[in-house]
Amino acid sequence: PPYAFHLGLFVFCSGYFYKENAEEHPLKYIWKKMKKLIIPLYLWNFVYAIIVTVLSYQGFTIGSPVTADALLILPITDGHQFMYNLGGWFVVPLFMVEITTLFIRILYKKIFCHRHSHKQKGQGRSNITEIALFFILMMIGLSGVSIASLGYNTGIWLVLVRMMYFMPFYGLGILYKAFLENIDKVSNTIYFV
C-alpha cells in the first residue's frame, strides 16, 4: 500500500524514543500512554461528534451518525467514524503496540535474562536481547499480515492485525537506537542525495 512506508516510519520513530526504564514501572507507563494517546483520541472524537451534529442540522452529513457506538467503540475498532478524524485511526494500534511490546520485553527479560539481571542493571541494553526481541516482534508482524490476508481484517480483527503489522517497525526503532545507530556512520548527505 502506498502509505505503508509513512506509517512504518512513524512507528519506527515511536520505537526509537522508547525508554527502557518503562519496564520498571509498567502501570505508570500505561497511564502515561493513556494520557497521551487514548484520552486525547476520545476528546477529539467528541469534538468531531459535535461538529458532525452541528453540520447535520445544516443538511450536511458525512461519516457515521453520532451514536454511542461511534463515540465509544468505533474509535477503537475502525477509526473512520466521523471521516474528519479518520487520520487518527492509527492511535489505538500504536497504543496497543507500545503496551504489548512493553509486556513482551518484560516477559522475555524475566524468562531469559533473570540470571544476569543484577549485572545488567545500569549497563544498558544487551545487543543479543534487543535482536531477539526484534525477531519476536518481526514474527508477530508477519503473522499479522498472514492473518489479514486470510480475510480476518474487519471489526476487532482489524485492530489486531493493524497492531501486529506495526510491531516490527516499532521493534526496529528500538533496535536501531540500542544497537544499529552506533554502526550507522554514513554522512547525512548520502541519505538525501
N, C-alpha and C positions, 0 to 999 in steps of 0.2 A: 504493500500500500504506500502511496506517495508520502504520507505523513508519519510512517513508521520510524524513519530516521530522526525526525524532530522530537517525537515523544521519547524515543530511546535515549537521545542526547539529554533531554530534560531529566529523565530518571537517572541517567548516569551521573549528572551533576548533583542530584539529590544524594546519591550514594557516596559521591566524593566528599560531601560535607558531613557524612555520618561520623558520629563521635563514639568511640569505643566505650567511653565511660557511661553511656546509656545502659549498658549491660549490668552495671552495678545497681541501678535504680530503675528497673523496668516500668513500674507503675507511674513513677514521676515522668518518665519519657513518654508513656502512652498519654498521660494527661496533657503534656506539653503539645504533643501532636494533635490531640483532640482540639485544643485551644487554637492551634494554628491552621488546621485544615477542616475538621468536621464542623465545628461551631460556626466559622465564617461561611462555609458552604450552605448551611441551613439558614443563616441570617440572610444571605444573598438570595437564597431560594424564596424566602418570604417576601423580600423586596420585589423580586420579579413577579411573584404572585399578585402583589398589589398593582404593579404596572399592567399585567395581563387583565386584571379585573377592571381597572380604570379604562383601558383601551377597549375592552369588550362593551362597555356602555356607550362607546363612540362608534360601535359597529365593526371594530377591527379585532379579529381573532387570529391567533397563531399559537401553535403548540397545544398542549393539553389544557382542558378547563381546570380551574382551581378546585381541587378536591383534597381530601385527607391523603389519598394515595399519592397525588402529585406533590404534596407538601412534605410527606414523611418517608415514603417508600421509594418513589422513582429517583430521587437524588442518589440513592444507593444502587438500585438495580439497573438504571438506564442513564440518567443524567441529561436527557433531552426533553424534559417535561415542558418547559416553557419556551423553548427554542432560543430565547435571548441569552440564556445561560448555558447553552449546550457545550460551550468550550470548557466548562468545569467538570465534564464527565470523568476526567482523569483523577480528580481529587480523591475519591473513595478508593480506587485501585492503588493509588500512590500511598495512601494511609495504610492500606492493608499490606502492601509490600514492606513498608517501614516496620510495622509491628511484627509481621511474620518473620522477616529477616532477623529482627531483634531476638525472637524466641528460638529460631534455628541456631543462631550464633551462641546463645546461652546454653541450649541443649547440647550442641556439638562440643563446646568447651567443657561442659560438665562431664560428658562421656569420655572424650579423648584427651583433654588437657588437664584433668584434675590432679594427676600426679606431679605436674610441673607448675601448678598454679602459684605456689609460694615463690618460685624462682622467677616466674614471668611477670609478676606484679611490678609495674613500673618500667619493665623492659620494652614495652611497646608490643606491636603485633608480630606474630611469627609468620614468615612468608609461607611456610607449608600449610599452616592453619588457614591463612587467607586464600590460598589456591584451592584447598579442599572445600572451603565454604563457597567459593565461587563455583566450583564444579557442581555442588549440590544445587545452587540456585540456577545454574545452566540446565540441569536435568529437569528441574521444576518448570522452567520456561519452555523447554522442548515438549514436555508433557502437556503443557497448556495449549500449545499450538496444535498438537495431535488431537486433544480433546475437542478443540474448536473446529478442526477440520472434519470431525465426525458429526458435526451438526449441533453439538452442545454449546451454543453461543447466544442464547437468549435467556431472559429472566435472570435468575440467580447464577446460572452458568456463565452468563456474560461477565458478571462481576468477577467470578473466579478465574476465568481464562484471561481477562484483562490483567488481573493481578499477576497471574503466573507468567504471562508474556513479559511483563515489566521486570520480573525478578533478576534475570541475568544482567540487564542493563544497570540495575541498582548495585548488584554484586560486583560488576566490572568497575563501577565508580569507586567502591570501597577498595577493591584490589589495586586499582591504579594508584590511589592515594597511598596505600600501605606499602606497595612493592614496585609497581611499574614506573611511577613518577621518578624514582631515583635513577632508573635506567634511561629514561627519556631525556636525552641531552641535545636533541635536534633543535636548531635555531627556529624561532617563531616564523622567520621569513620564509622558510621552506614550506611551512603549513599553508601559507597564504599565497604562494606562487601558483 
